[in-house]
Amino acid sequence: MSRAPTPSLGSSQLAQPPQEAAVCNSNPLERADAPLVESDLLLQGQREIRIAHNGVTYRLQATRLGKLILTK
């Protein structure tokens, strides 16, 4: 079985970034039209709240370092 020759790349082609590199760097999980709620409004001065969602209770905690932890 013979192989087709692999085309060689010239130096000008090597200097070009791949097409995929032109993709936007924005976070795909963020939507511009999604509502933004400040954590202070949810926590209301508390370090921990419970959130009911689809019959399950979740716990949202604010750490001493200012991070949020959401657990079931």
PDB file of N, CA, C and O in Angstrom:
ATOM      1  N   MET A   1       0.854  -1.172   0.000  1.00  0.00           N
ATOM      2  CA  MET A   1       0.000   0.000   0.000  1.00  0.00           C
ATOM      3  C   MET A   1       0.895   1.229   0.000  1.00  0.00           C
ATOM      4  O   MET A   1       1.769   1.363   0.857  1.00  0.00           O
ATOM      5  N   SER A   2       0.685   2.118  -0.948  1.00  0.00           N
ATOM      6  CA  SER A   2       1.526   3.310  -1.054  1.00  0.00           C
ATOM      7  C   SER A   2       0.834   4.489  -0.384  1.00  0.00           C
ATOM      8  O   SER A   2      -0.393   4.572  -0.344  1.00  0.00           O
ATOM      9  N   ARG A   3       1.632   5.381   0.130  1.00  0.00           N
ATOM     10  CA  ARG A   3       1.118   6.582   0.794  1.00  0.00           C
ATOM     11  C   ARG A   3       1.258   7.765  -0.135  1.00  0.00           C
ATOM     12  O   ARG A   3       2.205   7.854  -0.916  1.00  0.00           O
ATOM     13  N   ALA A   4       0.308   8.664  -0.040  1.00  0.00           N
ATOM     14  CA  ALA A   4       0.408   9.905  -0.807  1.00  0.00           C
ATOM     15  C   ALA A   4       1.489  10.749  -0.163  1.00  0.00           C
ATOM     16  O   ALA A   4       1.617  10.743   1.061  1.00  0.00           O
ATOM     17  N   PRO A   5       2.258  11.463  -0.935  1.00  0.00           N
ATOM     18  CA  PRO A   5       3.312  12.293  -0.353  1.00  0.00           C
ATOM     19  C   PRO A   5       2.714  13.383   0.534  1.00  0.00           C
ATOM     20  O   PRO A   5       1.688  13.977   0.203  1.00  0.00           O
ATOM     21  N   THR A   6       3.362  13.630   1.647  1.00  0.00           N
ATOM     22  CA  THR A   6       2.940  14.680   2.566  1.00  0.00           C
ATOM     23  C   THR A   6       3.498  16.003   2.079  1.00  0.00           C
ATOM     24  O   THR A   6       4.707  16.127   1.882  1.00  0.00           O
ATOM     25  N   PRO A   7       2.635  17.003   1.878  1.00  0.00           N
ATOM     26  CA  PRO A   7       3.150  18.293   1.401  1.00  0.00           C
ATOM     27  C   PRO A   7       4.022  18.934   2.474  1.00  0.00           C
ATOM     28  O   PRO A   7       3.707  18.877   3.662  1.00  0.00           O
ATOM     29  N   SER A   8       5.103  19.532   2.048  1.00  0.00           N
ATOM     30  CA  SER A   8       5.976  20.213   3.001  1.00  0.00           C
ATOM     31  C   SER A   8       5.483  21.636   3.202  1.00  0.00           C
ATOM     32  O   SER A   8       4.909  22.245   2.299  1.00  0.00           O
ATOM     33  N   LEU A   9       5.712  22.145   4.381  1.00  0.00           N
ATOM     34  CA  LEU A   9       5.299  23.507   4.703  1.00  0.00           C
ATOM     35  C   LEU A   9       6.458  24.452   4.474  1.00  0.00           C
ATOM     36  O   LEU A   9       7.580  24.188   4.906  1.00  0.00           O
ATOM     37  N   GLY A  10       6.191  25.540   3.802  1.00  0.00           N
ATOM     38  CA  GLY A  10       7.202  26.566   3.607  1.00  0.00           C
ATOM     39  C   GLY A  10       7.342  27.402   4.863  1.00  0.00           C
ATOM     40  O   GLY A  10       6.492  27.330   5.751  1.00  0.00           O
ATOM     41  N   SER A  11       8.393  28.187   4.951  1.00  0.00           N
ATOM     42  CA  SER A  11       8.629  28.990   6.153  1.00  0.00           C
ATOM     43  C   SER A  11       7.522  30.013   6.377  1.00  0.00           C
ATOM     44  O   SER A  11       7.230  30.345   7.526  1.00  0.00           O
ATOM     45  N   SER A  12       6.897  30.525   5.320  1.00  0.00           N
ATOM     46  CA  SER A  12       5.818  31.496   5.497  1.00  0.00           C
ATOM     47  C   SER A  12       4.585  30.829   6.094  1.00  0.00           C
ATOM     48  O   SER A  12       3.842  31.472   6.836  1.00  0.00           O
ATOM     49  N   GLN A  13       4.352  29.568   5.792  1.00  0.00           N
ATOM     50  CA  GLN A  13       3.215  28.858   6.365  1.00  0.00           C
ATOM     51  C   GLN A  13       3.464  28.525   7.835  1.00  0.00           C
ATOM     52  O   GLN A  13       2.526  28.522   8.632  1.00  0.00           O
ATOM     53  N   LEU A  14       4.693  28.252   8.197  1.00  0.00           N
ATOM     54  CA  LEU A  14       5.007  27.933   9.582  1.00  0.00           C
ATOM     55  C   LEU A  14       4.823  29.147  10.491  1.00  0.00           C
ATOM     56  O   LEU A  14       4.492  28.993  11.666  1.00  0.00           O
ATOM     57  N   ALA A  15       5.033  30.341   9.964  1.00  0.00           N
ATOM     58  CA  ALA A  15       4.918  31.557  10.766  1.00  0.00           C
ATOM     59  C   ALA A  15       3.464  31.925  11.037  1.00  0.00           C
ATOM     60  O   ALA A  15       3.190  32.713  11.942  1.00  0.00           O
ATOM     61  N   GLN A  16       2.526  31.370  10.270  1.00  0.00           N
ATOM     62  CA  GLN A  16       1.113  31.688  10.435  1.00  0.00           C
ATOM     63  C   GLN A  16       0.545  30.933  11.633  1.00  0.00           C
ATOM     64  O   GLN A  16       0.787  29.733  11.769  1.00  0.00           O
ATOM     65  N   PRO A  17      -0.200  31.605  12.499  1.00  0.00           N
ATOM     66  CA  PRO A  17      -0.835  30.888  13.609  1.00  0.00           C
ATOM     67  C   PRO A  17      -1.939  29.990  13.066  1.00  0.00           C
ATOM     68  O   PRO A  17      -2.523  30.299  12.027  1.00  0.00           O
ATOM     69  N   PRO A  18      -2.236  28.896  13.739  1.00  0.00           N
ATOM     70  CA  PRO A  18      -3.312  28.031  13.269  1.00  0.00           C
ATOM     71  C   PRO A  18      -4.645  28.759  13.332  1.00  0.00           C
ATOM     72  O   PRO A  18      -4.810  29.691  14.119  1.00  0.00           O
ATOM     73  N   GLN A  19      -5.590  28.340  12.511  1.00  0.00           N
ATOM     74  CA  GLN A  19      -6.907  28.978  12.456  1.00  0.00           C
ATOM     75  C   GLN A  19      -7.584  28.971  13.821  1.00  0.00           C
ATOM     76  O   GLN A  19      -8.265  29.933  14.177  1.00  0.00           O
ATOM     77  N   GLU A  20      -7.407  27.911  14.583  1.00  0.00           N
ATOM     78  CA  GLU A  20      -8.056  27.806  15.881  1.00  0.00           C
ATOM     79  C   GLU A  20      -7.578  28.885  16.848  1.00  0.00           C
ATOM     80  O   GLU A  20      -8.297  29.219  17.790  1.00  0.00           O
ATOM     81  N   ALA A  21      -6.396  29.431  16.642  1.00  0.00           N
ATOM     82  CA  ALA A  21      -5.865  30.453  17.542  1.00  0.00           C
ATOM     83  C   ALA A  21      -6.652  31.754  17.441  1.00  0.00           C
ATOM     84  O   ALA A  21      -6.546  32.605  18.324  1.00  0.00           O
ATOM     85  N   ALA A  22      -7.435  31.925  16.384  1.00  0.00           N
ATOM     86  CA  ALA A  22      -8.198  33.152  16.201  1.00  0.00           C
ATOM     87  C   ALA A  22      -9.511  33.139  16.983  1.00  0.00           C
ATOM     88  O   ALA A  22     -10.245  34.127  16.965  1.00  0.00           O
ATOM     89  N   VAL A  23      -9.816  32.045  17.664  1.00  0.00           N
ATOM     90  CA  VAL A  23     -11.057  31.943  18.421  1.00  0.00           C
ATOM     91  C   VAL A  23     -11.033  32.937  19.577  1.00  0.00           C
ATOM     92  O   VAL A  23      -9.993  33.152  20.200  1.00  0.00           O
ATOM     93  N   CYS A  24     -12.177  33.536  19.856  1.00  0.00           N
ATOM     94  CA  CYS A  24     -12.295  34.531  20.927  1.00  0.00           C
ATOM     95  C   CYS A  24     -11.945  33.911  22.275  1.00  0.00           C
ATOM     96  O   CYS A  24     -12.260  32.746  22.520  1.00  0.00           O
ATOM     97  N   ASN A  25     -11.303  34.670  23.144  1.00  0.00           N
ATOM     98  CA  ASN A  25     -10.880  34.189  24.452  1.00  0.00           C
ATOM     99  C   ASN A  25     -11.965  34.297  25.518  1.00  0.00           C
ATOM    100  O   ASN A  25     -11.697  33.983  26.678  1.00  0.00           O
ATOM    101  N   SER A  26     -13.177  34.727  25.175  1.00  0.00           N
ATOM    102  CA  SER A  26     -14.200  34.918  26.202  1.00  0.00           C
ATOM    103  C   SER A  26     -14.602  33.582  26.810  1.00  0.00           C
ATOM    104  O   SER A  26     -14.500  32.531  26.177  1.00  0.00           O
ATOM    105  N   ASN A  27     -15.058  33.651  28.042  1.00  0.00           N
ATOM    106  CA  ASN A  27     -15.469  32.464  28.769  1.00  0.00           C
ATOM    107  C   ASN A  27     -16.764  31.931  28.171  1.00  0.00           C
ATOM    108  O   ASN A  27     -17.761  32.652  28.154  1.00  0.00           O
ATOM    109  N   PRO A  28     -16.785  30.689  27.679  1.00  0.00           N
ATOM    110  CA  PRO A  28     -18.003  30.166  27.051  1.00  0.00           C
ATOM    111  C   PRO A  28     -19.132  29.947  28.055  1.00  0.00           C
ATOM    112  O   PRO A  28     -20.286  29.793  27.655  1.00  0.00           O
ATOM    113  N   LEU A  29     -18.820  29.930  29.356  1.00  0.00           N
ATOM    114  CA  LEU A  29     -19.851  29.729  30.362  1.00  0.00           C
ATOM    115  C   LEU A  29     -20.578  31.020  30.707  1.00  0.00           C
ATOM    116  O   LEU A  29     -21.645  30.977  31.319  1.00  0.00           O
ATOM    117  N   GLU A  30     -20.026  32.162  30.331  1.00  0.00           N
ATOM    118  CA  GLU A  30     -20.656  33.448  30.618  1.00  0.00           C
ATOM    119  C   GLU A  30     -21.509  33.878  29.435  1.00  0.00           C
ATOM    120  O   GLU A  30     -21.064  33.852  28.287  1.00  0.00           O
ATOM    121  N   ARG A  31     -22.733  34.272  29.732  1.00  0.00           N
ATOM    122  CA  ARG A  31     -23.613  34.807  28.700  1.00  0.00           C
ATOM    123  C   ARG A  31     -23.878  36.266  29.028  1.00  0.00           C
ATOM    124  O   ARG A  31     -24.149  36.615  30.176  1.00  0.00           O
ATOM    125  N   ALA A  32     -23.799  37.106  28.022  1.00  0.00           N
ATOM    126  CA  ALA A  32     -24.003  38.542  28.234  1.00  0.00           C
ATOM    127  C   ALA A  32     -25.424  38.837  28.699  1.00  0.00           C
ATOM    128  O   ALA A  32     -25.645  39.814  29.415  1.00  0.00           O
ATOM    129  N   ASP A  33     -26.402  38.004  28.301  1.00  0.00           N
ATOM    130  CA  ASP A  33     -27.793  38.272  28.659  1.00  0.00           C
ATOM    131  C   ASP A  33     -28.217  37.582  29.958  1.00  0.00           C
ATOM    132  O   ASP A  33     -29.367  37.725  30.375  1.00  0.00           O
ATOM    133  N   ALA A  34     -27.319  36.840  30.604  1.00  0.00           N
ATOM    134  CA  ALA A  34     -27.659  36.179  31.870  1.00  0.00           C
ATOM    135  C   ALA A  34     -27.669  37.210  32.995  1.00  0.00           C
ATOM    136  O   ALA A  34     -26.788  38.068  33.051  1.00  0.00           O
ATOM    137  N   PRO A  35     -28.651  37.136  33.890  1.00  0.00           N
ATOM    138  CA  PRO A  35     -28.698  38.104  34.987  1.00  0.00           C
ATOM    139  C   PRO A  35     -27.488  37.965  35.907  1.00  0.00           C
ATOM    140  O   PRO A  35     -26.994  36.861  36.135  1.00  0.00           O
ATOM    141  N   LEU A  36     -27.022  39.081  36.424  1.00  0.00           N
ATOM    142  CA  LEU A  36     -25.909  39.110  37.369  1.00  0.00           C
ATOM    143  C   LEU A  36     -26.465  39.484  38.737  1.00  0.00           C
ATOM    144  O   LEU A  36     -27.080  40.538  38.897  1.00  0.00           O
ATOM    145  N   VAL A  37     -26.247  38.617  39.721  1.00  0.00           N
ATOM    146  CA  VAL A  37     -26.723  38.856  41.081  1.00  0.00           C
ATOM    147  C   VAL A  37     -25.506  38.953  41.984  1.00  0.00           C
ATOM    148  O   VAL A  37     -24.672  38.048  42.003  1.00  0.00           O
ATOM    149  N   GLU A  38     -25.397  40.031  42.725  1.00  0.00           N
ATOM    150  CA  GLU A  38     -24.292  40.205  43.663  1.00  0.00           C
ATOM    151  C   GLU A  38     -24.436  39.206  44.804  1.00  0.00           C
ATOM    152  O   GLU A  38     -25.536  39.002  45.317  1.00  0.00           O
ATOM    153  N   SER A  39     -23.341  38.589  45.199  1.00  0.00           N
ATOM    154  CA  SER A  39     -23.384  37.607  46.283  1.00  0.00           C
ATOM    155  C   SER A  39     -23.854  38.244  47.588  1.00  0.00           C
ATOM    156  O   SER A  39     -24.487  37.576  48.405  1.00  0.00           O
ATOM    157  N   ASP A  40     -23.556  39.519  47.792  1.00  0.00           N
ATOM    158  CA  ASP A  40     -24.011  40.219  49.002  1.00  0.00           C
ATOM    159  C   ASP A  40     -25.539  40.204  49.119  1.00  0.00           C
ATOM    160  O   ASP A  40     -26.084  40.104  50.218  1.00  0.00           O
ATOM    161  N   LEU A  41     -26.222  40.305  47.971  1.00  0.00           N
ATOM    162  CA  LEU A  41     -27.684  40.272  47.994  1.00  0.00           C
ATOM    163  C   LEU A  41     -28.189  38.899  48.402  1.00  0.00           C
ATOM    164  O   LEU A  41     -29.195  38.790  49.104  1.00  0.00           O
ATOM    165  N   LEU A  42     -27.508  37.858  47.972  1.00  0.00           N
ATOM    166  CA  LEU A  42     -27.910  36.505  48.357  1.00  0.00           C
ATOM    167  C   LEU A  42     -27.593  36.219  49.819  1.00  0.00           C
ATOM    168  O   LEU A  42     -28.432  35.694  50.551  1.00  0.00           O
ATOM    169  N   LEU A  43     -26.395  36.563  50.235  1.00  0.00           N
ATOM    170  CA  LEU A  43     -25.940  36.217  51.583  1.00  0.00           C
ATOM    171  C   LEU A  43     -26.509  37.136  52.665  1.00  0.00           C
ATOM    172  O   LEU A  43     -26.671  36.702  53.806  1.00  0.00           O
ATOM    173  N   GLN A  44     -26.812  38.383  52.339  1.00  0.00           N
ATOM    174  CA  GLN A  44     -27.392  39.363  53.266  1.00  0.00           C
ATOM    175  C   GLN A  44     -26.658  39.399  54.608  1.00  0.00           C
ATOM    176  O   GLN A  44     -27.284  39.369  55.668  1.00  0.00           O
ATOM    177  N   GLY A  45     -25.332  39.464  54.550  1.00  0.00           N
ATOM    178  CA  GLY A  45     -24.531  39.569  55.763  1.00  0.00           C
ATOM    179  C   GLY A  45     -24.213  38.239  56.430  1.00  0.00           C
ATOM    180  O   GLY A  45     -23.438  38.195  57.386  1.00  0.00           O
ATOM    181  N   GLN A  46     -24.795  37.166  55.943  1.00  0.00           N
ATOM    182  CA  GLN A  46     -24.539  35.838  56.505  1.00  0.00           C
ATOM    183  C   GLN A  46     -23.345  35.199  55.803  1.00  0.00           C
ATOM    184  O   GLN A  46     -23.026  35.555  54.669  1.00  0.00           O
ATOM    185  N   ARG A  47     -22.688  34.262  56.469  1.00  0.00           N
ATOM    186  CA  ARG A  47     -21.584  33.525  55.832  1.00  0.00           C
ATOM    187  C   ARG A  47     -22.099  32.306  55.081  1.00  0.00           C
ATOM    188  O   ARG A  47     -21.379  31.718  54.275  1.00  0.00           O
ATOM    189  N   GLU A  48     -23.354  31.926  55.348  1.00  0.00           N
ATOM    190  CA  GLU A  48     -23.913  30.715  54.751  1.00  0.00           C
ATOM    191  C   GLU A  48     -25.414  30.864  54.560  1.00  0.00           C
ATOM    192  O   GLU A  48     -26.115  31.388  55.426  1.00  0.00           O
ATOM    193  N   ILE A  49     -25.904  30.390  53.402  1.00  0.00           N
ATOM    194  CA  ILE A  49     -27.346  30.325  53.163  1.00  0.00           C
ATOM    195  C   ILE A  49     -27.664  28.966  52.558  1.00  0.00           C
ATOM    196  O   ILE A  49     -26.786  28.278  52.037  1.00  0.00           O
ATOM    197  N   ARG A  50     -28.925  28.598  52.637  1.00  0.00           N
ATOM    198  CA  ARG A  50     -29.392  27.384  51.979  1.00  0.00           C
ATOM    199  C   ARG A  50     -30.228  27.795  50.779  1.00  0.00           C
ATOM    200  O   ARG A  50     -30.987  28.762  50.841  1.00  0.00           O
ATOM    201  N   ILE A  51     -30.084  27.054  49.686  1.00  0.00           N
ATOM    202  CA  ILE A  51     -30.808  27.343  48.451  1.00  0.00           C
ATOM    203  C   ILE A  51     -31.592  26.095  48.064  1.00  0.00           C
ATOM    204  O   ILE A  51     -31.012  25.021  47.907  1.00  0.00           O
ATOM    205  N   ALA A  52     -32.912  26.232  47.910  1.00  0.00           N
ATOM    206  CA  ALA A  52     -33.754  25.126  47.459  1.00  0.00           C
ATOM    207  C   ALA A  52     -33.842  25.181  45.941  1.00  0.00           C
ATOM    208  O   ALA A  52     -34.168  26.220  45.366  1.00  0.00           O
ATOM    209  N   HIS A  53     -33.546  24.047  45.289  1.00  0.00           N
ATOM    210  CA  HIS A  53     -33.588  23.980  43.827  1.00  0.00           C
ATOM    211  C   HIS A  53     -34.057  22.591  43.409  1.00  0.00           C
ATOM    212  O   HIS A  53     -33.387  21.596  43.685  1.00  0.00           O
ATOM    213  N   ASN A  54     -35.202  22.525  42.746  1.00  0.00           N
ATOM    214  CA  ASN A  54     -35.765  21.259  42.253  1.00  0.00           C
ATOM    215  C   ASN A  54     -35.861  20.203  43.351  1.00  0.00           C
ATOM    216  O   ASN A  54     -35.534  19.038  43.125  1.00  0.00           O
ATOM    217  N   GLY A  55     -36.304  20.602  44.523  1.00  0.00           N
ATOM    218  CA  GLY A  55     -36.496  19.664  45.614  1.00  0.00           C
ATOM    219  C   GLY A  55     -35.232  19.281  46.366  1.00  0.00           C
ATOM    220  O   GLY A  55     -35.281  18.444  47.267  1.00  0.00           O
ATOM    221  N   VAL A  56     -34.110  19.876  46.013  1.00  0.00           N
ATOM    222  CA  VAL A  56     -32.833  19.591  46.670  1.00  0.00           C
ATOM    223  C   VAL A  56     -32.364  20.864  47.365  1.00  0.00           C
ATOM    224  O   VAL A  56     -32.499  21.960  46.821  1.00  0.00           O
ATOM    225  N   THR A  57     -31.812  20.716  48.571  1.00  0.00           N
ATOM    226  CA  THR A  57     -31.278  21.861  49.304  1.00  0.00           C
ATOM    227  C   THR A  57     -29.770  21.918  49.132  1.00  0.00           C
ATOM    228  O   THR A  57     -29.067  20.938  49.382  1.00  0.00           O
ATOM    229  N   TYR A  58     -29.283  23.069  48.705  1.00  0.00           N
ATOM    230  CA  TYR A  58     -27.852  23.317  48.537  1.00  0.00           C
ATOM    231  C   TYR A  58     -27.405  24.308  49.598  1.00  0.00           C
ATOM    232  O   TYR A  58     -28.215  25.061  50.137  1.00  0.00           O
ATOM    233  N   ARG A  59     -26.127  24.303  49.890  1.00  0.00           N
ATOM    234  CA  ARG A  59     -25.555  25.237  50.860  1.00  0.00           C
ATOM    235  C   ARG A  59     -24.532  26.115  50.148  1.00  0.00           C
ATOM    236  O   ARG A  59     -23.606  25.606  49.516  1.00  0.00           O
ATOM    237  N   LEU A  60     -24.697  27.425  50.249  1.00  0.00           N
ATOM    238  CA  LEU A  60     -23.755  28.384  49.681  1.00  0.00           C
ATOM    239  C   LEU A  60     -23.009  29.035  50.834  1.00  0.00           C
ATOM    240  O   LEU A  60     -23.617  29.663  51.701  1.00  0.00           O
ATOM    241  N   GLN A  61     -21.680  28.883  50.842  1.00  0.00           N
ATOM    242  CA  GLN A  61     -20.854  29.425  51.918  1.00  0.00           C
ATOM    243  C   GLN A  61     -19.858  30.429  51.363  1.00  0.00           C
ATOM    244  O   GLN A  61     -19.307  30.238  50.280  1.00  0.00           O
ATOM    245  N   ALA A  62     -19.633  31.497  52.111  1.00  0.00           N
ATOM    246  CA  ALA A  62     -18.574  32.456  51.807  1.00  0.00           C
ATOM    247  C   ALA A  62     -17.402  32.134  52.728  1.00  0.00           C
ATOM    248  O   ALA A  62     -17.568  32.067  53.946  1.00  0.00           O
ATOM    249  N   THR A  63     -16.223  31.934  52.154  1.00  0.00           N
ATOM    250  CA  THR A  63     -15.050  31.608  52.964  1.00  0.00           C
ATOM    251  C   THR A  63     -14.402  32.880  53.496  1.00  0.00           C
ATOM    252  O   THR A  63     -14.743  33.987  53.078  1.00  0.00           O
ATOM    253  N   ARG A  64     -13.465  32.709  54.421  1.00  0.00           N
ATOM    254  CA  ARG A  64     -12.730  33.863  54.958  1.00  0.00           C
ATOM    255  C   ARG A  64     -11.891  34.537  53.885  1.00  0.00           C
ATOM    256  O   ARG A  64     -11.567  35.720  53.996  1.00  0.00           O
ATOM    257  N   LEU A  65     -11.535  33.782  52.837  1.00  0.00           N
ATOM    258  CA  LEU A  65     -10.732  34.347  51.751  1.00  0.00           C
ATOM    259  C   LEU A  65     -11.591  35.002  50.670  1.00  0.00           C
ATOM    260  O   LEU A  65     -11.068  35.465  49.656  1.00  0.00           O
ATOM    261  N   GLY A  66     -12.914  35.041  50.885  1.00  0.00           N
ATOM    262  CA  GLY A  66     -13.795  35.705  49.935  1.00  0.00           C
ATOM    263  C   GLY A  66     -14.237  34.835  48.778  1.00  0.00           C
ATOM    264  O   GLY A  66     -14.754  35.348  47.786  1.00  0.00           O
ATOM    265  N   LYS A  67     -14.047  33.529  48.882  1.00  0.00           N
ATOM    266  CA  LYS A  67     -14.487  32.622  47.820  1.00  0.00           C
ATOM    267  C   LYS A  67     -15.841  32.045  48.191  1.00  0.00           C
ATOM    268  O   LYS A  67     -16.246  32.080  49.353  1.00  0.00           O
ATOM    269  N   LEU A  68     -16.543  31.511  47.189  1.00  0.00           N
ATOM    270  CA  LEU A  68     -17.844  30.895  47.419  1.00  0.00           C
ATOM    271  C   LEU A  68     -17.744  29.392  47.217  1.00  0.00           C
ATOM    272  O   LEU A  68     -17.053  28.918  46.316  1.00  0.00           O
ATOM    273  N   ILE A  69     -18.448  28.644  48.072  1.00  0.00           N
ATOM    274  CA  ILE A  69     -18.504  27.193  47.957  1.00  0.00           C
ATOM    275  C   ILE A  69     -19.974  26.800  47.925  1.00  0.00           C
ATOM    276  O   ILE A  69     -20.736  27.155  48.824  1.00  0.00           O
ATOM    277  N   LEU A  70     -20.372  26.065  46.884  1.00  0.00           N
ATOM    278  CA  LEU A  70     -21.739  25.568  46.758  1.00  0.00           C
ATOM    279  C   LEU A  70     -21.694  24.052  46.889  1.00  0.00           C
ATOM    280  O   LEU A  70     -21.021  23.377  46.109  1.00  0.00           O
ATOM    281  N   THR A  71     -22.416  23.512  47.885  1.00  0.00           N
ATOM    282  CA  THR A  71     -22.436  22.065  48.104  1.00  0.00           C
ATOM    283  C   THR A  71     -23.870  21.585  48.219  1.00  0.00           C
ATOM    284  O   THR A  71     -24.777  22.349  48.551  1.00  0.00           O
ATOM    285  N   LYS A  72     -24.057  20.298  47.939  1.00  0.00           N
ATOM    286  CA  LYS A  72     -25.369  19.667  48.066  1.00  0.00           C
ATOM    287  C   LYS A  72     -25.614  19.300  49.492  1.00  0.00           C
ATOM    288  O   LYS A  72     -26.668  18.754  49.817  1.00  0.00           O
TER     289      LYS A  72
END
